[in-house]
């Protein structure tokens, strides 16, 4: 996200009660956008017991000028043994 000299801002909000983590990445001062691949963020979980928990992923991606960009998110589960 920082290639080409863009300024990237990272913010997170964790709501432990609802089990929700919101992550926001913003690239400002850029009219052209950026392309490539790689990790944008990671989340580390502390297991409190064994079992299976669903993990829902979702979000909104916008391009230069705030135009929506197509993106697909999947669902997963976490198994603690």
C-alpha positions in Angstrom: 0.0 0.0 0.0 2.9 2.4 0.5 4.5 1.8 -2.9 4.7 4.9 -5.1 5.0 7.2 -2.1 1.4 6.9 -0.9 0.7 7.7 2.8 -1.0 4.8 4.6 -3.0 5.1 7.8 -3.9 2.0 9.8 -6.6 2.0 12.5 -8.1 -0.9 14.5 -11.1 -1.2 16.8 -11.7 -4.3 18.9 -15.0 -5.1 20.5 -14.3 -8.1 22.7 -17.9 -8.3 23.9 -19.3 -8.9 20.4 -16.2 -10.6 19.1 -15.7 -8.1 16.3 -12.4 -6.6 15.0 -12.6 -3.7 12.5 -9.4 -2.8 10.6 -9.2 0.3 8.4 -6.4 1.0 5.9 -6.4 4.3 4.1 -4.1 5.5 1.4 -4.2 9.2 1.1 -2.7 11.8 -1.3 -2.9 9.4 -4.2 -5.0 9.9 -7.4 -3.9 6.7 -9.2 -4.1 4.0 -6.6 -1.7 1.0 -6.3 -1.7 -2.6 -7.3 0.2 -5.6 -6.1 -0.1 -8.5 -3.7 0.8 -9.1 -0.1 -0.5 -9.1 3.4 -2.6 -6.1 4.4 -3.2 -7.1 8.1 -3.1 -10.0 10.4 -5.1 -10.9 13.5 -3.7 -13.0 16.4 -6.2 -14.9 18.6 -5.6 -16.0 22.2 -7.4 -19.3 22.7 -9.5 -19.5 25.9 -10.8 -23.1 25.4 -11.2 -25.8 22.9 -13.9 -25.8 20.2 -14.8 -24.5 16.8 -15.6 -20.8 16.1 -16.9 -19.3 12.9 -14.9 -16.5 11.4 -16.8 -14.1 9.1 -14.8 -11.8 6.8 -16.3 -8.8 5.0 -15.5 -5.3 4.0 -15.5 -2.5 1.5 -12.7 -1.6 -0.9 -12.6 1.7 -2.8 -10.3 2.9 -5.5 -9.1 6.4 -6.2 -11.8 9.0 -5.8 -13.8 6.7 -3.5 -15.2 4.5 -6.2 -16.1 1.0 -5.1 -13.8 -1.8 -6.2 -14.9 -5.4 -6.7 -13.7 -7.7 -3.9 -14.7 -11.1 -2.6 -14.5 -12.3 1.0 -15.0 -15.8 2.3 -15.9 -17.4 5.6 -13.8 -19.7 7.6 -13.6 -21.3 11.0 -11.0 -21.6 13.8 -10.5 -24.9 15.6 -8.8 -25.0 19.0 -7.9 -28.4 20.3 
